[in-house]
Amino acid sequence: MTGGARLTLALAALTLVAIAAAMLIGAAPIPVSRLAAALIGQGAPADVVVLWEIRAPRALAAALVGAALGASGAALQGLLRNPLADPGVLGVSATASLFGAAALYFGLVALAPLALPIAAIAGALASIVLLLGVARRAAGPASLILAGVGVSAFAGALMSLLLALAPTPFTLSDLVNWSLGSVANRSLEDIAFAAPFLLAGAFALARAAPALSALTLGEDAAASLGADLALTRALTVAGAGLLTGAAVALAGAVGFVGLVAPHLVRAAVRHDPARVIVPAAWLGAAMLVLADIVARVAPTDTELKLGVIAALVGAPAFLFIAARTGVFDD
């Protein structure tokens, strides 16, 4: 068994342990014996409700969001050959967040609870269509990065405008909570809605992965080896966009996972972009499940937001990793 395979199995096990811990830990801890009974629906009614309606959907949502962001970050770093790339670099996260915020601002969520994830997915798809148009004409990754920066800046400005024009304090509170990221109150229905987009994004990245390995030799060398660069860009952008849009639909804006997770596993797979994607996804899943546990049990008057914890841990970790790997060297 290769080092990459061992790492993937270890990270998968860590994620499963983290999910189990998320089900056990909470305001009312559930012992293992009661948890096992509740898992098959034969425990105390209160335990079954807490497990299947509160803790399990929340833990699964955190794991899926982390996996989506980790895989997207790994794929984009391989495509752009830029260790600073993450799902936000192409503006997909900002656009998905903006559309979700618009659903909150205009009261659509009060009319239909699924309006929020639908809007977030629509925002991601809108940015994907724009970026795919750029990708077809792009001569290299710099064009994609510049387009993403422009999209992200414009979406961020519109998000600020919505916050400034919030008609009531309640709307402003909803917008702020959305922008900070959380998987609280997520349901299995929310996960089922996001699942097709997660699967489609994962399939697109799986198709693009072999060509990402060839790109490490440079675009000319990759093309000489038979890699279709236009198709690879399109698949990677679409896959990362779908995964990121589904992640935003489930949790709102959560940063740094897609930036940090690939760095932590890259050395173990010999810096092969194609082999980074899966372990980065597992690590991202474990990171967010553990972060959500911290959010739930932290001794604060109000529950901490998942995006805040991810940034508090992810930003220093990224700076440390970047310094060690020489990203800041001239």
N, C-alpha and C positions, 0 to 999 in steps of 0.2 A: 504494500500500500504506500502510495506517495505521500510526501509531506502535506501537499495540498488537500488530499483526500482525508488524511487524519485531522487536519485543521477543520475541514468542513464538518466532519462527524462530531468533533469536540464542540464546535459552535452550535450545531444543531441540538446537541445534548444540553448545552448551557441555556439555549432558548426555551427548551421544554421544561427545564428546572425552574427557570424564571417565571414561566406561565403558571406552573404548579404553585410556586410561592405566591404569585399574585392572587390565586384563588384561595389560598390559606390565610393570607394576611389582610387585615382590614380593621375597621372600627369594632367589628364583632368577629374575632378569629374563629375559624371553623377547623376543628381537629381533623386529622387525616382520616380517622374512621368515619366521621360524619361526612367528610368530603367525598369519600368513595361511594357512600350510599347515595348522596345527592347527585353524583355523576350519572347514575343509572335511574334517577328519578324516584328512588325508594326511601329517601331520607325524610327528615322532618320538613313539612311544607315551607317553613321559613328558610331552611338551608337551601332547598331547591330553588326558591325564588332568588335568594341572594346570589347563588352560583350562576344560574342560567340566564338571569335577567340583568344582573349588574356586573359581577366580576368576570365571568367568562367572555362576554362580548367585549368588555373593556380591555382585557388582556390580549384577546385575539386581534382587536383593532390596533393596539399598540404594536404588536408583533408584525402585522401586515404593513403598517405605515413604515416602521423601521426597515423592513425588508425591501419595500419598494424604493425608499430613499437610498438605501445602501447600494442596491443594484443599479439604480439610475446614476448615482455618483460615479460608480466604478466604470460604467459604460461610457459616460461622457468624458471622464478623464482619459480613457483609452482613445476615444474618437478625436478629441481635441489635443491630445498629447500635452495636457496641461494639468499638473497636480493640484491646481487651485480650482478646478472645475467642480461644480456640484449641480443638483437639479435646479437651483435658482439662477444659474449662469445664463440659461437661455430664456429666462423670463416666464417659464411655465408656472412656477410656484406663485409668482406675483399676480399673474393673470387669473389663475384659478382662485386665489384668495380674493381678488377684486370682484369677480363674478359672485362668489359666495357672500361677500359683504354687501353687494348690491341687492341680493335676495333678502338679506336681513333689513337693509335700509328701506326698501319699498314694501315691506310687510308680507312678502310672498311666503315666508316660512310659517306665518300664522294661518295661512290658507291651506298649505300642504307641507307637512314635515319634511318630505323628500325634496322640497324645492331647493334646500341648501346644497345637498350633494349633487343634485342635477345641475345647479348653476355652476358649482366648482368644476365638474366634469366638462361642462360646456365651455367654460373659460379656458381650460387646458386644451380642449380640442381646437378652439379658435386660435390659440397661440401656435399650436402644432401646424395648422393649415398655413399660417403666415410663415413659420420657420421652414416648412417643407418647400415653400416657394423660393425662399432664400437659398436653401440647400441645393436645389436643382441648378441654381446659377452661380453658387459659390465656387470660387477657385481654390479655397482652402478653409481651414477651421477659423481663421481670423474673421472672415465674413459672418460666420454663424455667431461668434462671440459678440461682435459689434451689434448685430441685429438683436441678440438676446439682451444686451445691456440697454439698448434703446427701448425694447418692449418692457423690460423690468422697471426702468425709470418712469415710463409713462403710466404703467399700472400703479406704481407706488404713489405717483402724484394724484391719480384719481382716488386711490384709497384714502389719502390724506384729506382730499376734498370731501369725501363722504363723512369722515370723522368730524370735520369742521362744520358740516351742514346737518349733522344728526338732529332730527326734529325734537327728540325727547331724550331725557337722561337714560331711559331704559334702552332705547335704540343705541345710544352711544356705548352703554355697558355691553350690549350684545356684540357690537362691532369690535370693541377692545378685546373681549374674551375670544372672539374668533381669530383676531390677529395674533393672539398669544399662543394659541394651539392647545388642544385638550382632547382626550378621548372619553371624558366623563359623559355618562348618559348615552353612550352608543349602544345600539341594539344589534341583534343578529340580522335584522332586516337591513340595517345600514351596511353591514358587511356583505350581505348577499347582493345588494345593489352595486357595490364597488367591485365585486369579484370578477365580473366579465372584463372590466377594464384592466384589472390587475393581470388577468390571464393573457389578454391580448398584448399588453406591454411586455410581459415576460417572454411570450412567444417571439415578438419582434427582436428583443435583445438576444435571444438564443440564436436566431437566424443571423444576426450581425456579428456575433462573437468571433467566429473564425477569421473574418476580415480584420477585426480589431487587432488581432495578434500580428497580422501582416503589416499593419500600419506602423508598428514599432520600428520598422526598417525605413520608414519614410513613404510618402505618397507615390513617388515614382517607382520605388522598388515594389510596393504593394501592388500597383497596377501591372507591373511586369510579371508578377506571380499570379495574375488572373483575378485579383480582387476588383469588384465593381464598386468604386469609391462613391459614386452617386447613390447607389442602392444602399450601401453601408451607412452613409450619412442619413438617408431617409429612414431606414429601419431603426437606427439608434435614436434619432430625434423623436420619432413617433413612439418608440418603446418607452423611452425615458419620460416623454410627455404624458403618455397614458398612465404610467405608474405614478408619476408625481401628481397628476390630477386626481387619481383615485385616493392617494395619500392625503391630499389637501381636503378632499371631500369627507374623509373620515376624521381628520384631526385638526384641520385648519393649518396655519403656518407653523411648521417645525423645521428649524434649520440645523446645519452643521453635521447631521448624521451622514448625509451623502458625501460630506467633505472628509470626515474623520475615518469612517469605517473602512473605506478602501485602503487608506494609508496603513492601518493597523495590520492588514492581512497581506499586503502586496509582497513583502519580502519572502513570505512563506511559499508563495507560488512563483518565485523567480521573476516577478514584475511582468508576468504575462497578462495583458488586459482581459483576455478571454477567460482565464482561470481565476481572476479576481472577483468576478461578478457574483458567483454563488456564495463563497464565504463572506463577502461583504454584505450580502443580503441577510445571511444568518446573524452576523455580528450586529448589523443595524437593528434587527428584530430584538435580539437580547438587550441591546442598549436601551431601546425605548420601553420595553417591558419593565426593566429595572428602574428606569427613570420615572415611570408612572407609579411604581410602588412607592418610591420616595415622595412623589407628589401627594399620594393618598395618606401616608403615615406621618409626614412632616408636622411637627407641633406648631402649626400656624393657625391664626383665627380663620383664615379662608384658605381653601385648597390651592396649592401652587399649580401653575400652569405647566403643561408638558413642554411647550416650546421654550419657556424660561429655563427650566432645568437642563434641557438639551443644550441651550446656548451657554449656560454657566459652566457646564462640564466640557462641552465640545470646543468652545473658543480657546481656552487655555491649552487643551489637549492638542488642538490643531497647531497652535503656535509652537508648542514644544516639538511636535513631530516635524513641522516645517523647518525649524532651526536645526534639528538633527540630520535631516535629509538634504540640507544645503539649498533649500528653495530660496532663501534670502541672500545667498552668495551671488556675487557679480559674475 
